[in-house]
Amino acid sequence: MICLNVGANIAFGKITGSIANTNVNIDHLSIVSSLADLASAIFGGGPVESIISATGGAPHPLMSGVLMMGLMAIILFAGLLPKMAKYIPSESIAGFLFVLGAIVTVPTNATAALTVTGVPGGAIVGGITMTVTAITDPFLGMLAGIIFKTFASILGM
């Protein structure tokens, strides 16, 4: 779970950074995300992830993000969020995530995974990891990659 959280920080941070035409310090993002996770857990909430935000492309991204969070806080404290959520179909969120994964995340990560050198198994490990992840879930994909990398190093591939 920790690896998936760090991976989400890297992927989402880099995507938002590319929208804002700036470099993102993943270490800072991970520390802030961890502090947010701690605060959320104290109040019984789930882990807090960095998100891909269009506010990164605004002329004043920080002010836009603060304004967006302020408006969301007003909606939340007014009790309007559950009422508004009824009108947002889950298919729209699934479609957004599919496009994000298929067009933004997979091509760059596939290139990196399939051109690995200097690692036992190299590109084969990346291919197996991606395939198992696509068929099942990210945890089983990581597990398959670790297992195959271990066998590849034992066999001297």
Contacts in CASP RR format, 6 or more apart in sequence:
PFRMAT RR
TARGET T0000
AUTHOR 0000-0000-0000
METHOD contacts of the structure
MODEL  1
MICLNVGANIAFGKITGSIANTNVNIDHLSIVSSLADLASAIFGGGPVES
IISATGGAPHPLMSGVLMMGLMAIILFAGLLPKMAKYIPSESIAGFLFVL
GAIVTVPTNATAALTVTGVPGGAIVGGITMTVTAITDPFLGMLAGIIFKT
FASILGM
3 142 0 8 1.000
4 138 0 8 1.000
4 139 0 8 1.000
5 33 0 8 1.000
5 37 0 8 1.000
5 47 0 8 1.000
5 49 0 8 1.000
6 30 0 8 1.000
8 49 0 8 1.000
8 50 0 8 1.000
9 26 0 8 1.000
9 29 0 8 1.000
9 30 0 8 1.000
9 33 0 8 1.000
9 49 0 8 1.000
9 50 0 8 1.000
10 26 0 8 1.000
11 105 0 8 1.000
11 109 0 8 1.000
12 49 0 8 1.000
12 50 0 8 1.000
12 51 0 8 1.000
12 52 0 8 1.000
13 24 0 8 1.000
13 26 0 8 1.000
13 29 0 8 1.000
13 50 0 8 1.000
13 52 0 8 1.000
14 24 0 8 1.000
14 26 0 8 1.000
15 52 0 8 1.000
15 100 0 8 1.000
15 104 0 8 1.000
15 105 0 8 1.000
16 24 0 8 1.000
16 50 0 8 1.000
16 51 0 8 1.000
16 52 0 8 1.000
16 53 0 8 1.000
16 56 0 8 1.000
17 23 0 8 1.000
17 24 0 8 1.000
17 56 0 8 1.000
19 52 0 8 1.000
19 53 0 8 1.000
19 54 0 8 1.000
19 56 0 8 1.000
19 57 0 8 1.000
20 56 0 8 1.000
20 57 0 8 1.000
20 61 0 8 1.000
21 57 0 8 1.000
29 50 0 8 1.000
33 48 0 8 1.000
33 49 0 8 1.000
33 50 0 8 1.000
36 48 0 8 1.000
37 46 0 8 1.000
37 47 0 8 1.000
37 48 0 8 1.000
39 48 0 8 1.000
40 46 0 8 1.000
40 47 0 8 1.000
40 48 0 8 1.000
41 47 0 8 1.000
52 100 0 8 1.000
53 65 0 8 1.000
53 68 0 8 1.000
55 61 0 8 1.000
55 64 0 8 1.000
55 65 0 8 1.000
55 68 0 8 1.000
56 64 0 8 1.000
56 65 0 8 1.000
57 64 0 8 1.000
58 64 0 8 1.000
58 65 0 8 1.000
75 81 0 8 1.000
75 84 0 8 1.000
109 130 0 8 1.000
110 130 0 8 1.000
113 123 0 8 1.000
113 126 0 8 1.000
113 127 0 8 1.000
113 129 0 8 1.000
113 130 0 8 1.000
114 123 0 8 1.000
114 126 0 8 1.000
114 127 0 8 1.000
114 130 0 8 1.000
115 123 0 8 1.000
116 122 0 8 1.000
116 123 0 8 1.000
116 125 0 8 1.000
116 126 0 8 1.000
119 125 0 8 1.000
119 149 0 8 1.000
120 149 0 8 1.000
120 152 0 8 1.000
120 153 0 8 1.000
120 156 0 8 1.000
120 157 0 8 1.000
121 148 0 8 1.000
121 149 0 8 1.000
121 152 0 8 1.000
121 153 0 8 1.000
121 157 0 8 1.000
122 152 0 8 1.000
122 157 0 8 1.000
124 148 0 8 1.000
124 152 0 8 1.000
124 157 0 8 1.000
125 145 0 8 1.000
125 148 0 8 1.000
125 149 0 8 1.000
125 152 0 8 1.000
126 145 0 8 1.000
128 141 0 8 1.000
128 144 0 8 1.000
128 145 0 8 1.000
128 148 0 8 1.000
129 141 0 8 1.000
129 142 0 8 1.000
129 144 0 8 1.000
129 145 0 8 1.000
129 148 0 8 1.000
132 140 0 8 1.000
132 141 0 8 1.000
132 143 0 8 1.000
132 144 0 8 1.000
132 145 0 8 1.000
133 140 0 8 1.000
133 141 0 8 1.000
133 142 0 8 1.000
END
